[in-house]
């Protein structure tokens, strides 16, 4: 019995010692390691945030320093799918062998799309003036980020007589250097008249005067005819 009592006391003291060690503060080395892990994690997050910020800054600078097409410049070349599914290029309006006298001037107007009220006003204004553009030998092309399917349906709904081109990724818009409007919330509304020689004869930007784009373009086309 005395032996059993001694064994029981030893076992109890060991259990108490184990519990005490489990409850006692961690060794200083373990604490140091934990602090090091936390510090490295914080540093990693800061570096990641800095890299992301640098990336955004670089994109912003690239956009702000992008060269914008100006009057007198050669118009950027482009090829885009139209509402008919066919690809339309600026080259399509050049005369045989590139002869200027047989080429057509082009009115290229960029709009926001999605059938917004202002875009509808602009399209309908071009529709009304389209016979005058055609009589002067010019072609009108509307460009937006809308899909080919949307352009096909919207053109049929509004009975528009000119092609609508789909620039979904904004490649052509970027090539012309068209900036965003209203603090970057809206795509810029900009119209270009491209002469028979392929140079830009007129450039007009106005987000909230959609019909004025038509008047400005027609004025240049008639003066060049």
Beta strands, then each sheet from edge to edge (+ up, - down):
strand 1: 79-82
strand 2: 87-89
strand 3: 106-110
strand 4: 139-144
strand 5: 163-166
strand 6: 190-194
strand 7: 200-205
sheet 1: 2+ 1- 5+ 4+ 3+ 6- 7+
end
